[in-house]
């Protein structure tokens, strides 16, 4: 089963235009993405089309494919390398009434051993001459976990997301945003393929992971974007995360955007640090040592650093419409370089004595190339 790897940064725009109560522009995007690192390769295309209908409605559709080849540290130490495909499609609608924008979205994702469907609803309202924007969101996801080697295995997982955000224009150059999100999960939350290891007379053996069947996480974030006199901008963000599995995370990012003629260049650095889950251990003292047991490296005490470089070029910039149809086009490319250091999860391929293996670390590259057209 594929657990999606979060290696890319979510680029959150804080431009003044995003605050005004207007529908998104008509556009079409074609994306190719590639993740390569830690023995895992994920790549595939994505196509998105958005179209307004009248002055109050806008519809959007997206189709997204992932082709996965994995020989990660988890796989090579306990199982065989594998390949699989994930297909996702989504439909959405935005409705504008006065200074209020209401959005409804549905996402369906299908893998050989994991099916997910999510409904999401959000309401955004502008106040005080569009200087303040308040947004509320709710998401409901129903997931079915399976095993590719056992057709009878089927477990349910329910997830709900609640969010609120406030965006404020403080000056003509400074925009800030404060957001809070709560996610609740219930059901089968672990990976049916993953095992934990424990000491025995031969050194160590493996047994199945056992997770709690509930999890609640909370995240509080603050962002600020300052526009410089020469059209450039700097952006900073801090995010605090905590959950009922005793994970506490801190994320800080700093970015700089610089326009030049038809080009826009962006650089960004993101630092993340977290504590491990209460039931995580790289090596348990014995079989069934605790009620809950996990060895997923993403639940380990860890830190990551991501450096992103991005360039965009605008062409066919014609507000009337090139040949009566296309108004503008752009091509963008970005590269993320990611390093992750796990301070509890050990590299079993090293051949070192049991419990003395070096801690695992990885490097990864994320490439995205996409073309956009406005019409």
KOLKOL-470055 format. One record per residue (C-alpha): chain; z, y, x. Coordinates in Angstrom, 1 decimal. Example, Ala and Ser with C-alpha at 12.3 -4.5 7.8 and 13.67 -1.06 7.14 Angstrom:
BEGIN
kette, up, north, east
A, 7.8, -4.5, 12.3 $
A, 7.1, -1.1, 13.7 $
//
This chain:
BEGIN
kette, up, north, east
A, 0.0, 0.0, 0.0 $
A, -0.9, 3.4, 1.3 $
A, 1.9, 5.9, 1.6 $
A, 0.0, 9.2, 2.0 $
A, 0.6, 10.8, 5.4 $
A, 1.5, 14.5, 5.2 $
A, -0.1, 15.8, 8.3 $
A, -1.9, 18.9, 7.1 $
A, -0.4, 22.3, 6.2 $
A, -0.5, 23.7, 2.7 $
A, -2.2, 27.1, 3.0 $
A, -0.4, 29.3, 0.4 $
A, -2.2, 32.6, -0.1 $
A, -0.1, 35.7, -0.8 $
A, -2.9, 38.2, -1.2 $
A, -2.5, 41.0, -3.7 $
A, -5.5, 39.7, -5.7 $
A, -3.6, 36.4, -6.3 $
A, -0.9, 38.3, -8.2 $
A, -3.1, 39.9, -10.8 $
A, -3.5, 38.1, -14.1 $
A, -7.2, 37.1, -13.7 $
A, -8.9, 33.7, -13.9 $
A, -10.0, 32.0, -10.7 $
A, -13.6, 32.7, -9.6 $
A, -16.4, 30.3, -10.3 $
A, -16.9, 28.2, -7.2 $
A, -17.8, 24.9, -5.7 $
A, -16.3, 23.3, -2.6 $
A, -17.4, 20.3, -0.5 $
A, -14.8, 19.1, 2.0 $
A, -14.6, 16.5, 4.7 $
A, -11.2, 15.6, 6.2 $
A, -10.1, 13.4, 9.0 $
A, -6.6, 12.4, 10.2 $
A, -6.4, 10.4, 13.4 $
A, -3.0, 9.6, 15.1 $
A, -0.3, 7.0, 15.5 $
A, -2.8, 4.1, 15.0 $
A, -3.9, 5.5, 11.6 $
A, -7.3, 6.9, 10.7 $
A, -7.8, 8.5, 7.3 $
A, -11.1, 10.3, 6.3 $
A, -13.3, 11.0, 3.4 $
A, -15.0, 13.6, 1.2 $
A, -13.8, 15.8, -1.6 $
A, -15.8, 17.8, -4.1 $
A, -14.4, 20.5, -6.4 $
A, -16.1, 22.6, -9.1 $
A, -14.6, 25.4, -11.1 $
A, -16.2, 27.3, -14.0 $
A, -15.1, 30.0, -16.4 $
A, -15.9, 29.6, -20.1 $
A, -15.8, 33.0, -21.8 $
A, -13.2, 35.6, -20.7 $
A, -10.0, 33.4, -21.2 $
A, -10.7, 29.9, -20.1 $
A, -11.5, 28.3, -16.7 $
A, -12.0, 24.6, -16.0 $
A, -11.8, 22.7, -12.7 $
A, -12.7, 19.2, -11.6 $
A, -12.1, 17.4, -8.3 $
A, -13.1, 14.1, -6.8 $
A, -11.4, 12.9, -3.6 $
A, -11.8, 9.8, -1.5 $
A, -9.6, 8.4, 1.4 $
A, -10.8, 5.6, 3.7 $
A, -7.8, 4.3, 5.5 $
A, -7.7, 2.1, 8.7 $
A, -4.1, 1.4, 9.9 $
A, -2.7, -0.2, 13.0 $
A, 0.4, 2.0, 13.0 $
A, 3.6, 1.1, 14.8 $
A, 5.0, -0.2, 11.5 $
A, 2.0, -2.5, 11.0 $
A, 1.5, -3.9, 14.5 $
A, 5.1, -4.9, 14.8 $
A, 5.5, -6.7, 11.5 $
A, 2.0, -7.3, 9.9 $
A, -1.7, -7.2, 10.5 $
A, -3.9, -4.1, 10.7 $
A, -5.6, -3.3, 7.4 $
A, -8.2, -1.1, 5.7 $
A, -8.3, 0.3, 2.2 $
A, -9.7, 3.0, 0.0 $
A, -8.0, 5.5, -2.3 $
A, -9.9, 7.3, -5.0 $
A, -8.5, 10.4, -6.8 $
A, -9.9, 12.6, -9.5 $
A, -8.4, 15.5, -11.3 $
A, -9.2, 17.8, -14.2 $
A, -7.6, 21.2, -14.9 $
A, -7.7, 24.2, -17.2 $
A, -6.4, 27.8, -16.9 $
A, -5.9, 30.0, -20.0 $
A, -5.5, 33.7, -19.7 $
A, -3.9, 35.9, -22.3 $
A, -2.9, 39.4, -21.3 $
A, -0.7, 39.1, -18.3 $
A, 0.1, 35.5, -18.8 $
A, -1.8, 32.5, -17.2 $
A, -1.2, 29.0, -18.5 $
A, -2.5, 26.0, -16.5 $
A, -2.7, 22.3, -17.4 $
A, -3.8, 19.6, -14.9 $
A, -4.2, 15.9, -14.8 $
A, -4.5, 13.8, -11.6 $
A, -5.3, 10.1, -11.4 $
A, -5.1, 8.2, -8.1 $
A, -6.1, 4.6, -7.6 $
A, -5.6, 2.2, -4.6 $
A, -5.7, -1.5, -4.4 $
A, -1.9, -1.7, -4.7 $
A, -0.8, 1.7, -6.1 $
A, -1.8, 3.5, -9.2 $
A, -0.6, 7.0, -10.0 $
A, -1.2, 9.5, -12.9 $
A, 0.4, 12.9, -13.1 $
A, 0.4, 15.7, -15.7 $
A, 1.3, 19.2, -14.6 $
A, 1.9, 22.4, -16.6 $
A, 2.6, 25.9, -15.3 $
A, 3.0, 29.3, -16.8 $
A, 2.7, 32.5, -14.8 $
A, 3.6, 36.0, -16.0 $
A, 3.1, 39.4, -14.4 $
A, 5.6, 42.2, -14.8 $
A, 6.1, 45.8, -13.8 $
A, 2.4, 46.8, -13.4 $
A, 1.6, 43.4, -11.8 $
A, 4.0, 44.1, -8.9 $
A, 6.1, 41.1, -9.9 $
A, 4.9, 37.6, -10.8 $
A, 7.2, 34.8, -12.2 $
A, 5.9, 31.3, -12.4 $
A, 7.4, 28.1, -14.0 $
A, 6.0, 24.6, -13.5 $
A, 6.7, 21.1, -14.6 $
A, 5.1, 17.8, -13.5 $
A, 5.4, 14.3, -14.8 $
A, 4.1, 11.3, -12.8 $
A, 3.9, 7.7, -13.7 $
A, 3.2, 5.2, -10.9 $
A, 2.7, 1.5, -10.6 $
A, 3.5, -0.2, -7.2 $
A, 1.8, -3.5, -6.4 $
A, 1.0, -5.8, -3.5 $
A, -2.5, -6.6, -2.4 $
A, -1.3, -10.2, -1.5 $
A, 0.5, -10.8, -4.8 $
A, -1.2, -10.1, -8.1 $
A, 2.0, -10.7, -10.0 $
A, 4.0, -8.0, -8.2 $
A, 4.2, -4.8, -10.3 $
A, 7.0, -2.2, -10.2 $
A, 7.2, 1.2, -12.0 $
A, 8.2, 4.5, -10.5 $
A, 8.7, 7.7, -12.5 $
A, 8.7, 11.2, -10.9 $
A, 9.3, 14.6, -12.4 $
A, 9.0, 18.0, -10.7 $
A, 10.5, 21.3, -11.8 $
A, 9.6, 24.6, -10.1 $
A, 10.2, 28.3, -10.3 $
A, 8.8, 31.0, -8.1 $
A, 9.0, 34.8, -7.9 $
A, 6.3, 36.8, -6.0 $
A, 7.0, 40.5, -5.3 $
A, 4.9, 43.3, -3.8 $
A, 7.4, 45.3, -1.9 $
A, 5.1, 47.9, -0.3 $
A, 1.3, 48.3, -0.1 $
A, 1.4, 46.1, 3.0 $
A, 4.2, 43.6, 2.4 $
A, 4.3, 40.7, -0.1 $
A, 7.2, 38.2, -0.5 $
A, 7.7, 35.1, -2.5 $
A, 10.7, 33.0, -3.3 $
A, 10.3, 29.5, -4.7 $
A, 12.6, 26.6, -5.7 $
A, 11.6, 23.1, -6.6 $
A, 13.5, 20.0, -7.8 $
A, 12.0, 16.5, -7.8 $
A, 13.6, 13.5, -9.5 $
A, 12.3, 9.9, -8.8 $
A, 13.4, 6.8, -10.6 $
A, 12.3, 3.1, -10.2 $
A, 10.9, 1.3, -7.3 $
A, 11.0, 3.8, -4.4 $
A, 10.4, 1.7, -1.3 $
A, 7.4, 0.0, 0.3 $
A, 7.0, -3.7, -0.7 $
A, 5.5, -4.5, 2.7 $
A, 8.1, -2.8, 4.9 $
A, 11.0, -4.7, 6.4 $
A, 14.2, -3.8, 8.4 $
A, 15.3, -5.7, 11.5 $
A, 18.8, -7.0, 12.2 $
A, 20.5, -8.7, 15.2 $
A, 20.7, -12.5, 15.4 $
A, 21.1, -15.2, 18.0 $
A, 17.4, -14.9, 19.0 $
A, 17.6, -11.1, 19.4 $
A, 16.5, -9.8, 16.0 $
A, 14.9, -10.9, 12.8 $
A, 13.4, -9.1, 9.8 $
A, 14.3, -8.9, 6.1 $
A, 13.0, -6.9, 3.1 $
A, 14.0, -3.2, 2.7 $
A, 16.3, -2.3, -0.2 $
A, 16.3, 1.3, -1.4 $
A, 18.3, 3.1, -4.1 $
A, 16.3, 3.3, -7.3 $
A, 16.9, 7.0, -7.8 $
A, 16.4, 10.1, -5.7 $
A, 16.7, 13.8, -6.3 $
A, 15.5, 16.4, -3.9 $
A, 15.7, 20.2, -3.8 $
A, 13.7, 22.6, -1.8 $
A, 14.1, 26.4, -1.4 $
A, 11.5, 28.4, 0.3 $
A, 10.8, 32.0, 1.2 $
A, 7.5, 33.5, 2.4 $
A, 6.4, 36.9, 3.5 $
A, 3.0, 38.3, 4.4 $
A, 2.5, 41.7, 6.1 $
A, -0.9, 43.3, 6.3 $
A, -1.6, 45.2, 9.5 $
A, -3.5, 48.5, 9.7 $
A, -6.6, 46.9, 11.2 $
A, -7.0, 44.4, 8.2 $
A, -5.2, 41.6, 10.0 $
A, -2.1, 40.0, 8.6 $
A, 1.0, 38.0, 9.8 $
A, 2.8, 35.5, 7.7 $
A, 6.1, 33.8, 8.0 $
A, 7.8, 31.0, 6.0 $
A, 11.1, 29.2, 5.9 $
A, 11.9, 26.1, 3.7 $
A, 15.2, 24.3, 3.3 $
A, 15.2, 20.7, 1.9 $
A, 18.0, 18.4, 0.9 $
A, 18.2, 15.2, -1.2 $
A, 20.6, 12.6, -2.5 $
A, 19.7, 10.3, 0.4 $
A, 21.5, 12.7, 2.7 $
A, 18.3, 14.1, 4.3 $
A, 18.5, 17.7, 5.3 $
A, 15.4, 19.4, 6.5 $
A, 14.5, 22.9, 7.9 $
A, 10.9, 24.1, 8.2 $
A, 9.7, 27.3, 9.8 $
A, 6.1, 28.6, 10.2 $
A, 4.5, 31.7, 11.6 $
A, 0.8, 32.5, 11.2 $
A, -1.7, 35.3, 12.1 $
A, -5.0, 36.1, 10.4 $
A, -7.6, 38.2, 12.0 $
A, -11.0, 39.3, 10.4 $
A, -14.0, 40.2, 12.5 $
A, -17.3, 41.1, 10.8 $
A, -18.1, 38.0, 8.6 $
A, -15.5, 35.9, 10.3 $
A, -11.9, 35.2, 9.6 $
A, -9.7, 33.5, 12.3 $
A, -6.3, 32.1, 11.6 $
A, -3.6, 30.6, 13.9 $
A, -0.4, 29.0, 12.7 $
A, 2.6, 27.2, 14.1 $
A, 4.9, 25.0, 12.0 $
A, 8.2, 23.5, 13.2 $
A, 10.1, 20.9, 11.1 $
A, 13.4, 19.2, 11.8 $
A, 15.3, 16.8, 9.6 $
A, 18.3, 14.5, 9.6 $
A, 17.9, 10.8, 8.7 $
A, 18.6, 9.0, 5.4 $
A, 22.1, 7.6, 5.0 $
A, 20.8, 4.0, 4.7 $
A, 18.3, 4.2, 7.6 $
A, 18.9, 2.1, 10.7 $
A, 16.5, 0.9, 13.4 $
A, 18.6, -2.2, 14.0 $
A, 21.2, -3.4, 11.6 $
A, 24.2, -5.4, 13.0 $
A, 23.5, -8.5, 10.8 $
A, 21.6, -9.6, 7.7 $
A, 22.4, -7.8, 4.5 $
A, 24.8, -5.5, 6.4 $
A, 24.7, -2.8, 3.8 $
A, 23.7, -2.5, 0.1 $
A, 20.7, -0.3, 0.9 $
A, 18.6, -0.7, 4.0 $
A, 15.5, 1.1, 5.3 $
A, 13.5, 1.4, 8.5 $
A, 10.7, 3.8, 7.4 $
A, 10.3, 6.1, 10.4 $
A, 9.8, 9.0, 8.0 $
A, 13.4, 8.6, 6.9 $
A, 14.6, 8.8, 10.5 $
A, 16.2, 11.8, 12.2 $
A, 13.0, 13.5, 13.5 $
A, 11.2, 16.7, 14.4 $
A, 7.5, 17.7, 14.2 $
A, 5.4, 20.5, 15.6 $
A, 2.0, 21.5, 14.1 $
A, -0.4, 24.0, 15.6 $
A, -3.4, 25.0, 13.5 $
A, -6.5, 26.9, 14.4 $
A, -9.0, 27.8, 11.6 $
A, -12.2, 29.8, 11.4 $
A, -14.3, 30.8, 8.4 $
A, -17.7, 32.4, 8.2 $
A, -19.0, 34.2, 5.1 $
A, -22.8, 34.3, 4.2 $
A, -25.0, 35.2, 1.3 $
A, -22.5, 37.9, 0.4 $
A, -24.2, 39.5, -2.6 $
A, -22.1, 40.6, -5.6 $
A, -25.2, 40.7, -7.8 $
A, -26.1, 37.1, -7.0 $
A, -28.5, 35.6, -4.5 $
A, -31.7, 34.8, -6.4 $
A, -29.7, 35.4, -9.6 $
A, -27.2, 32.6, -9.0 $
A, -25.2, 32.4, -5.7 $
A, -22.9, 35.4, -5.0 $
A, -21.3, 34.2, -1.8 $
A, -20.9, 31.3, 0.5 $
A, -18.6, 30.4, 3.3 $
A, -18.1, 27.6, 5.8 $
A, -14.7, 26.8, 7.3 $
A, -13.4, 24.5, 9.9 $
A, -9.7, 23.8, 10.9 $
A, -8.0, 21.7, 13.5 $
A, -4.3, 20.7, 13.3 $
A, -2.6, 19.2, 16.3 $
A, 0.6, 17.4, 15.3 $
A, 3.4, 15.9, 17.4 $
A, 6.3, 14.0, 15.9 $
A, 9.4, 12.8, 17.7 $
A, 11.6, 10.2, 16.0 $
A, 15.2, 10.3, 17.3 $
A, 16.3, 7.0, 15.7 $
A, 13.2, 4.9, 15.2 $
A, 12.4, 2.8, 18.3 $
A, 9.1, 1.6, 19.7 $
A, 9.2, -2.2, 19.6 $
A, 5.9, -2.5, 21.5 $
A, 7.6, -1.4, 24.8 $
A, 9.1, -4.8, 25.6 $
A, 12.5, -3.3, 26.4 $
A, 15.7, -5.1, 25.6 $
A, 16.8, -5.2, 22.0 $
A, 18.4, -1.9, 21.0 $
A, 17.3, -0.2, 24.2 $
A, 13.6, 0.4, 23.3 $
A, 12.5, 4.0, 23.8 $
A, 12.3, 6.2, 20.7 $
A, 8.9, 6.4, 19.1 $
A, 6.7, 9.5, 19.2 $
A, 3.1, 10.2, 18.1 $
A, 0.3, 12.7, 18.4 $
A, -2.3, 13.3, 15.7 $
A, -5.3, 15.5, 15.0 $
A, -6.3, 16.7, 11.5 $
A, -9.8, 18.0, 11.1 $
A, -11.1, 19.7, 7.9 $
A, -14.6, 21.1, 7.4 $
A, -15.6, 22.6, 4.0 $
A, -18.3, 24.6, 2.5 $
A, -17.7, 26.9, -0.5 $
A, -20.1, 28.6, -2.9 $
A, -19.3, 31.3, -5.4 $
A, -21.7, 31.7, -8.4 $
//
